[in-house]
Amino acid sequence: ILKESLSFKPDLSFDVTRHTQIIIISEIVFFILCAEILSAWNTGTILSGITASKKMPIWNVVKQGVKLTPRFFGLHLLLGLITLGGTMLFIIPGIIFTGWFAFAQLEAVDHGIIESLRISKRLVLGRWWAIIGRIILAGIVASVIPQCITAFVNPTLAGKNMGVIAVALIIVVYAAILILRIFFSAPWYIVF
C-alpha cells in the first residue's frame, strides 16, 4: 500500500470542454455587466452631486444616482458602441465621436440619452480641437502616472512573492483611483 501511495501521480491536466468555456464566458460577461452597472451608478451619483443647483444631503445625491443608473447604463452602452464602431471605421471616426460626445454624461443628468448626445455635439461645435486635445492630454497623464508607479515599484518586487505583491499593489492602486475619482471629477468637468 505504501509503495502504491508513493507512486501515485495525480492527473493535473485540465480539459476545457465546451461546457466549461460557456461557464467561463458567462462569468466574465456577468462580472463585466456588474462592473458597468456599478460604474453607471457611480457616474450618476457623482454627476448629480456636481450639477445640483443647491446643496443636497449625501443620501439624496445617492438616491438620485440610483434613479439615474439605468440612463447612464444605456448611455455608457451606446457611447461604447458608437466609439467602437467609429474606431473600427479607420480609427478617425472614433476620435471624432469621442470629441463630439465628451459632454454627454454631464447632459444625461437632466436629459435623455439621445438628447444628451445631441446637446453634447452642439456644445463641442467650434471647440472640437480644444476638447479632443484635453481628452488626449488626460489620457496621456492617466497612462504615464501608473507607468511611473510601476517603474518605481517594479525593482522592489523581487523574490517568490512577486505575484502576490503585484496583485496587492494593483488592488491598492485601483481602490485609490476609485476613491480619488470622487475628488477629481468636479475639477475635471470644470476644465471642459
Summary of the structure (lengths in Angstrom):
residues: 192
radius of gyration: 22.8
end to end distance: 75.5
largest distance: 83.6
contacts: 468
relative contact order: 0.07
helix: 80%
strand: 0%
